[in-house]
Amino acid sequence: IDRDAVLATLGDGMWQVAEAYLSSAHPLYQAPGTNYTYDPQAGMALLDQAGWLDEDGDPATPRTASGVPGFVDGTPFAINYLVSEDSERQGVAQAIQGMLAQCGLQVNVEARPAQEYLAAGPAGPVFGRNFDLAQLAWAETLEPPCSLYLSSETPGPYPQSPLGWGGMNASGYSSPAFDLACQSARLAPPDSAQYAQWHAQAQALFAEDLPSLPLYWRYRLFLTRPDACGLGNGLLADLELLNYGDDCR
């Protein structure tokens, strides 16, 4: 997936390729040591190794399984891609659909209302963990959101899943090393060296395992006075905390 080309489909605006679950503007951002730049030839080589072959030599037809565990030989690599109905996200999904088609993957873009496909499980396909690919967005927060990928956040029936269907880890990513790093960061004092070190470790593990592919950041601009405080993630979020001047602490 060529994320720079994806951004080009969005036109002018405040966009930036996302390399992690934190933007590069975040004070705790850690540049990923694992490189996953656009390389379709390498991707196709990995598909060959996994047994998904382009046996007819026709890039217009999907690859098929050959000795892939759990699949009957000849099964086409055809998957569904869930996305919301707004034009921005559909444009991104269609661009990615074309890129994956070049590698021999048949991707069927399925547009649904966000409140439908992002509904709580088990009915909602994303958080019910009944999907192939899904495109969704999170807002960046001051506290790095490593908790989105904790194994304890995997949605599912209770008690196998501690949070039941209320968990946020739709990918089902489960890594004891990541859990340790994220939980240690969340328990460390925010002004301590350990806090930054554990968050850096969590980001490095995420980049290595890549349970989801960060696509892009959409920036929002706010005009404010220099002595203002309490501006939240949304224009009117935490409105009661907005203040200015000597009353700011």
Secondary structure, DSSP 8 states (H G I E B T S, - for coil): --HHHHHHTT-SSSEEE--SSS-TTSTT----SS-----HHHHHHHHHHHTEE-TT--TTS--EESS-TTS-TT-B-EEEEEE-SSHHHHHHHHHHHHHHHHTT-EEEEEE--HHHHTS-TTTSTTTTT--SEE-------SS--GGGG-GGG---STTTSTTGGG---TT----HHHHHHHHHHHHS-TTSHHHHHHHHHHHHHHHHH-SS---EEE-------TTEE---SSSSTTGGG-EEGGG--
